[in-house]
Amino acid sequence: MKVVVDMNKCQEHGQCVFAAPEVFAFDEAGRLAYVTGPDEALRAEVEEAADVCPLQAIRIED
């Protein structure tokens, strides 16, 4: 699984951080940071993060 975030769309609302904190976080500068190749065991959380993103900036590639 590969996680891709369109940073041109992302406005850092942080819903993904709540849905999948093992994959998404804010860095020291307050910008979104994420794991591009998380463990497959986290798929449900990543899918939830993609679903709750207000701007639909997250996609999953297999």
N, C-alpha and C positions, 0 to 999 in steps of 0.2 A: 504494500500500500504506500502510495506517495501522497503527501498533503501539499496542496498548492494554495497560497493565499494571494489574491490579486491586491497588492498593496496600493494600487491606484483607486480601488473601490473601498478598501478597509478604512474605517474612520475610528477604529480602536474603541468600540463600544464595550468590548470585554466579555460579551456573552459566551464566546468560545472558551475563555479562560475559566469561567464557571462550569461549563459543560465538560471540558477535558483539560483539567489543570496539569496533567502529566505531559500534555502535548503543547499547549498554548500558555504563554505567560507574558508579562510586561517586563522589559529590560529596565536598567537603571535610568534610562532617558525617557521612560514611559512609552516606548514604542513596542509594538507587538513582536514577539519572538516566538518561533515555533519549531518543532521537530519535523523535518521533512519526510523522514522515513520511520514513523513510529511502529512499535510492535503490533502485529495483527490482532493481538488480544485487546487492543484499545480501539478497534474499529467502531464499536457501538458508540463510544464516547465521541469519537471524531465525527461520525455521522450526525450525532446530536448537535455538535458544535456547528457543523455546516448548516443544519436545519434552522438553528436559532440565530444565525448571523443575520442581522437586519438588512444588510446590503448584499447578501448572498455572495460574499467575496471568497468563500472557502470551497474548494472542490477536492475530490478524492480521485486519484488515478490508480488503476490496478496494474 
